[in-house]
Amino acid sequence: MIDLDKYINNSIRIKLFGKEFDILEPTIAMNMEMAKIEEDLSEENLHEKRLEAGLLLLNHNKQGKEFTREELSALPFEALTRVTAEIALLRLKADQNPNSVSRSPAEK
């Protein structure tokens, strides 16, 4: 049996503003929204686009915390870049699940 709840509940723990949050793996809809956010990415709008992406990803958490633009704007650029990259790695980690009965990740 494939337990899809393991994918739905896949998360990473972060500490931000002195509190811990479990950031969930992005949904398909969120990945589609990320593509829209980044479709016109340029050097001029990089910071604004990173902020939009960060809000989308970080607000998808088990605690139900809604981060604001002002809160995320207070973070160093590299901190937001790092957490965005780590969230993106959740999908890769799920594809490499050692409990999978698939012979290769391409078969999933």
N, C-alpha and C positions, 0 to 999 in steps of 0.2 A: 504494500500500500504506500502511496506517496502522500505524505502528510504536508499539505500545502500551508497549514498553519505555521510550520517552521519557517517558511519563507515570509509569510505575513508578519510574523513576530521577530524576524531577524533585525537586529539593531546593534548599534555601537553606543557605548557610554562615553559621554563627554562631561567635562566640568566647565561651567561658564558662569561667571559672576558669583562664584562661591557655592553654586548648587550643581547637582548632578542630573543629567538628562539622558534618556535612552532615545536616540535618534533612529527611527525606523528606516528600513530599506525603502527607497523610492518605488512607488507604484508605476505601472505602465503609463497611466495618465500623467503622472509627474514627470516621467522621462520625456513624454511628448511635449509637455509644457517647457521643460528645460531646453528642448530643441528650438522651440519658438523664441525663448529668451535669448538664446545664443546665435540665432540665425543671422543677425546683423551685427555681430560682435566686431568691434574695431578697437584700435588703440585709444581712440577718443572716449569711448563709452565703456571701457573695460571695468572700471571700478563700479559704475552703476549696474552693469550686468552681473557682476560678481555678487553685489548686494542683493539683487533680485533673486538670483539662484540660491544664495544663502538663506534668504527668508523662506523660500519654497521648501528647501530641504530641512532646515532646522525646525520649522514649525510642524513637521511631521514627526512628532515625538509621543512616547507613551504617556507622558505626564500631562499632555494637553496644553503645554505652555505656548503662548503666542508671542514670539519675539517681535519687537518693533524695529523699524528702519533705524531709529535713533540708537537702539541698543547695539545692533550689528554695525552701525557706522562707527561706534566707539572701538571696535576691534581693529587690530593691525591687519593690513591686507593679507599678509602671509598666514595669519591665524585662520582667516576665512577661507583662503585658498586650501590650506591643509585639511580642514574639516570637510570641505566640499569633496576633495579627492578621496578622503577616507570613506565617506558615504558612498561614493561611486564604487569603491572596492568591495562593498557589501555584496554586490551582484556577482562579482568574480569569485568571492569566497563561497557563495551559495552554489555556483556552478561547479566548484571543486569539492563538493560535499563527499567525504569518503564513504558515507553510508548509501550513496547512490547505487542502484542496480544497473544503471546505464554503463556500457562499456567505455564510452567517451563522452565528454561534455557536449560534443557536437550532436549527439543523439537526443539530447533533451529537448 
